[in-house]
Amino acid sequence: MVIAALAPIWKDQALPGPRGCAMDRYLQSWISLYDHTETKWHSLQASKATSNLVVLFFLIGITISALSYYHLISIVVGRFFAIELAFSVLLVAEILSLVFTLTHSVADSVGKQFEIVSLILLRDSFKELGHLPLETVWNATTLLDLLPVLADALGAVVIFLIAGLFYRAQKHVKITSSPQEQLNFVMLKKFIASILLIIFLFLAGDGLTNFFSANHLQSLFNLYYTILIFADIFILIISLRYSNLYIHLFRYSSFALATVILRLSLSAPKFYNVLLSISAGVFVLLVANVYNVLNKHEPAEQK
């Protein structure tokens, strides 16, 4: 565990007296709980549970669609409502993974955000297809209606490519100068991630309670991304405690700006949402490669 490996450092930075011991135990318990939760989340059992949950909501979606089609319930849903619902549950799981990624590397968390956006675009493609009539009449109007579907689908593929290239381009360089500073930085990021996790679990519980409305689920992602923007800015400010080099400041600021652009893309009109997402992707990819060129003499290490 992280606590066991860094126990000597932790002991050196403990506050004096009973208050310091109490604070030390509290922080160790907090971080141990977070590490245990992360380990459980990345376990095979958690993956199976997530898969089973996605299948369950997919079957629920099919049932609701069938009941709606035969007018047995008053709820009106799209043709591919079951797929939309399954994707929404999968997106909730991906955002939970994003929280844990944040503590390891800010750059990797940015890559995870692009993964999530690509899945949102795919889900929106199915949503747009669901608006088409069962008996499709191929004419100019139908072809125009297909344009948003194709735009979201192609946008998802481009973002998928950008995310892969972005991960390949990452060469993490430590911004801290000592193990104690590294521990402090990790602890602060874990604290922020813990707060984000609690907030998102609350939002997800409220959103999935009203899963009949796809727009409500979209609002869930919009709100969480807004919160994520402030978390990214907060980590940027914290990082200045350990390094005020211009190159590091520009890199973190660029990632924060990309998060803002991604947030705007979630509520942007059709076509503009894809344009904003791809623009953010090209931007961070360019920043990552320029950063690597400027740091080519620095040893690559995981932050």
GIURGI-V110699 format. One record per backbone hydrogen bond with DSSP energy under -0.5 kcal/mol. NH is the residue of the N-H (numbers start at 1). CO is the residue of the C=O. If there is no record, write none. Layout:
BEGIN
[[NH/CO] [NH/CO]]
END
This chain:
BEGIN
[[5/1] [6/2] [7/4] [10/6] [11/7] [12/8] [13/9] [14/11] [20/16] [21/17] [22/18] [23/19] [24/20] [25/21] [26/22] [27/23] [28/24] [29/25] [30/26] [31/27] [32/28] [33/29] [34/30] [35/31] [36/32] [37/33] [38/34] [39/35] [40/36] [41/37] [42/38] [43/40] [47/43] [48/44] [49/45] [50/46] [51/47] [52/48] [53/49] [54/50] [55/51] [56/52] [57/53] [58/54] [59/55] [60/56] [61/57] [62/58] [63/59] [64/60] [65/61] [66/62] [67/63] [68/64] [69/65] [70/66] [71/68] [72/67] [73/67] [77/75] [79/130] [81/78] [84/80] [85/81] [86/82] [87/83] [88/84] [89/85] [90/86] [91/87] [92/88] [93/89] [94/90] [95/91] [96/92] [97/93] [98/94] [99/95] [100/96] [101/97] [102/98] [103/99] [103/100] [104/101] [105/101] [109/105] [110/106] [111/107] [112/108] [113/109] [114/110] [115/111] [116/112] [117/113] [118/114] [119/115] [120/116] [121/117] [122/118] [123/119] [124/120] [125/121] [126/122] [127/123] [128/124] [129/125] [130/126] [131/127] [131/128] [132/129] [136/134] [138/136] [139/137] [143/139] [144/140] [145/141] [146/142] [147/143] [147/144] [148/144] [149/145] [150/146] [151/147] [152/148] [153/149] [154/150] [155/151] [156/152] [157/153] [158/154] [159/155] [160/156] [161/157] [162/158] [163/159] [164/160] [165/161] [166/162] [167/163] [168/164] [169/165] [170/166] [170/167] [182/178] [183/179] [184/180] [185/181] [186/182] [187/183] [188/184] [189/185] [190/186] [191/187] [192/188] [193/189] [194/190] [195/191] [196/192] [197/193] [198/194] [199/195] [200/196] [201/197] [202/198] [203/199] [204/200] [205/201] [206/202] [207/203] [208/204] [209/205] [210/206] [210/207] [211/208] [213/210] [214/212] [217/213] [218/214] [219/215] [220/216] [221/217] [222/218] [223/219] [224/220] [225/221] [226/222] [227/223] [228/224] [229/225] [230/226] [231/227] [232/228] [233/229] [234/230] [235/231] [236/232] [237/233] [238/234] [239/235] [240/236] [240/237] [241/238] [242/239] [243/239] [249/245] [250/246] [251/247] [252/248] [253/249] [254/250] [255/251] [256/252] [257/253] [258/254] [259/255] [260/256] [261/257] [262/258] [263/259] [264/260] [265/261] [266/262] [266/263] [267/263] [267/264] [268/264] [272/270] [273/269] [275/271] [276/272] [277/273] [278/274] [279/275] [280/276] [281/277] [282/278] [283/279] [284/280] [285/281] [286/282] [287/283] [288/284] [289/285] [290/286] [291/287] [292/288] [293/289] [294/290] [295/291] [296/293] [298/295] [301/172]]
END
